[in-house]
Amino acid sequence: MVCVRCGRTFGHLKSALWCPDCGTEGILDLQYDYDLIGKVLTPARLAQAAVRTLWRYLPLLPVRGSKRVAPLDVGGTPLYDARALAQTVGMDQVWLKDESRNPTGSIEDRATAIAVARALEDNYSILTCGATGNAALSSAALAAAAGLHATLFVSREASDGDVAQLMLFGPDVFIVEGGYEDAVRLSLRSAEEYGWYNRNKAINPYLVEGEKTVAFELNEQTHGATPDCIVVPVAEGSAIAAIWKGYCEMRQLGWVRDLPKMIGVQAESAAAVYTAWKEGNDPVATQPQTLAESLAVGAPRDWRKAVAAVRDSRGMMVTVSDREILQAMHLLGERSGIIVEPGSAATLAGLNALLRSRQLPRTLSAALVIAGGGLRHPGAALEAAGKARTVPPDFEQVRTTLQRSLARTPF
Amino acid sequence: MVCVRCGRTFGHLKSALWCPDCGTEGILDLQYDYDLIGKVLTPARLAQAAVRTLWRYLPLLPVRGSKRVAPLDVGGTPLYDARALAQTVGMDQVWLKDESRNPTGSIEDRATAIAVARALEDNYSILTCGATGNAALSSAALAAAAGLHATLFVSREASDGDVAQLMLFGPDVFIVEGGYEDAVRLSLRSAEEYGWYNRNKAINPYLVEGEKTVAFELNEQTHGATPDCIVVPVAEGSAIAAIWKGYCEMRQLGWVRDLPKMIGVQAESAAAVYTAWKEGNDPVATQPQTLAESLAVGAPRDWRKAVAAVRDSRGMMVTVSDREILQAMHLLGERSGIIVEPGSAATLAGLNALLRSRQLPRTLSAALVIAGGGLRHPGAALEAAGKARTVPPDFEQVRTTLQRSLARTPF
């Protein structure tokens, strides 16, 4: 383990999840014995592997065995060659990595799978998380599936319906009269105080290891052709760092020759990582005002890893408005048939912005990481797509309406 | 093709989707050349097959090639051995077939995949469907993914948010001032009048062929051990008939020796198929009053196939109340970590009812078909699980609250 702030190296730190010198600012980074792993895990062996979940890459994950892992199938999500979408944005190739196909509909399940496996290995019985939507839902569900108890701290922006979906899994839920950062803080303090397993992705360095499997899958699904850029929504900054790490590990293992440019997308009002990347300073906390719930992080904790991923990969960052996000959500639906959460539609919005401003050439190939699905977000759909027309239950009325629209549209 | 009403046999009927003698009451049933199929498709070959979607079973599907199929990955959903749940209901083995892992979160995607493939093969450019939630969402998404236009008729019970999710995919949507049956009727009429592809599962006999692949997957996932019973939510009646058909075909092919008992579950207020099964009469239309949207079909069209599946398999049917459904929804969350729609929670509620009334012995194994996921149903979650407590952003308050609940609960 290496501290991303001071660079100090440690062995396996069972009790502490961050650098003892730097405190919670000193997020750790896990390193493996890649020579050893390269002997047991090869692309040829992977091609024969029957396991389709993220445990397919077990030697590259911080989990001892595959016996005591969460019983839901996490990972193995589709990669789509989105030709109609590519045509619309004017690129040669656009891939969509559809993380909505995880058990609770987001990439968070990959992180939670590791959390649950580690919690079981280290004999924890309670897991805690401070979260907005996806991470809380994932923690509640996967903990329940594994027979762990979960104590969740949710910020007050969460709707009654969202909270009720958590409650279905039987955790303890605290709605915190405050923002996301307050929820995370209470969760960290509780983990310390009561010895609960800390499932906070931007702090616990084990969790992003689950998310790096997106890179391994991408590489198998593109048959080793690294996309020129990988576009990732950035909130805490963990996912973009994790996917970059996955590609770096694959290069170290000799599985890939080319590395992708990492492109991070943030919402205009929650752009602390963007600013840190652009100006080279530590990030300044912001007050997010975006409908993209999953991007609404004012004071990201994992910004160092995220900025490093963008810099080291010679990538870039971009911010997008809610209006651009809603347009992208609609475009993804119409052109690819995928319903995405606003925060993930931001990837397409960001790509479009970079293409239009000629910061990216259209001849590149891009993989968009659809980090979360849209089924839980009918409100955003309503803003993006509007209402439908109403007709009486009478075919002649349907006919009249259709003739009117036929006069306007091509079909 | 065989008419399920008069028994007349037909060749491939390109233009008509029902029996020319019986009209829309004469739903057809597709038959294949099983001797021929048995030569190309064997369990041993399947075990080697790389395709994980429902096209894995292409020779048993009414589609010519796999080239022109919808580009989203449909099928290949997980089967979970739900041990904690089995323990709770007191059975030896309970499997969950999790259809929520399809692209739009339900088994409807299997039917739509066939619809889209057939529409493309027969050069249709518009597809139509009359539907409540899942079928409409599936039709909108998979049509968009395949570059087809969809015209959808939705009953007025659909919420603005649900309709907006459809609109994201760019179809024509008509909200019909009437119920589900009115929506289906307008869709059928439009299909006839304008020559659109008819994606109405209870009429178009091709569509259930997609759903029978649930049986094929189940059999591979249980390594050929047929569950004693398969519990299926019954609305139109198509899914239970389809899964039964899948098992019958596997027996004909020599892939299985044992057939399962098919257990159909309906909501108390939408129990037309149940009544037809119980009393041996034609079903009488009802006015559904259930929160289980996907079960709210008053006048099911595919009841003949459904009743035959239950009878021929020596299965049974059962009805459940909304209260039982909500309890089951909560139990599935707590015990298996899966968030299900109310209509699919009905399977567990029905199983429980049959176990308690000793109509089913606890020594049997059961597979519950979780036909649809719960992410789109926060309202039902709220009714099932209630609200969470609120705390100020202060750890001492959390501590006090936890100490109070510690006094009451075991952890």
Interface residues (C-beta under 8 A of the other chain):
Chain A: R52 A70 P71 L72 D73 P78 Y80 D81 A84 R101 P103 T104 G105 S125 I126 L137 A141 L142 A143 A144 A145 A146 G147 H149 T151 F153 V154 R156 S159 D160 G161 D162 V163 A164 Q165 L166 M167 L168 F169 G170 D172 V173 F174 I175 V176 E177 G178 D182 A183 R185 L186 R189 S190 E193 Y194 M329 H330 G333 E334 R335 S336 G337 I338 I339 G373 G374 L375 R376 P378 G379 A381 L382 A384 A385 G386 K387 A388 R389 T390 V391 P392 P393 F395 V398 R399 T401 L402 S405 F411
Chain B: R52 A70 P71 L72 D73 P78 Y80 D81 A84 R101 P103 T104 G105 S125 I126 A141 L142 A143 A144 A145 A146 G147 H149 T151 F153 V154 R156 S159 D160 G161 D162 V163 A164 Q165 L166 M167 L168 F169 G170 D172 V173 F174 I175 V176 E177 G178 D182 A183 R185 L186 R189 S190 E193 Y194 M329 H330 G333 E334 R335 S336 G337 I338 I339 G373 G374 L375 R376 P378 G379 A381 L382 A384 A385 G386 K387 A388 R389 T390 V391 P392 P393 F395 V398 R399 T401 L402 S405 F411
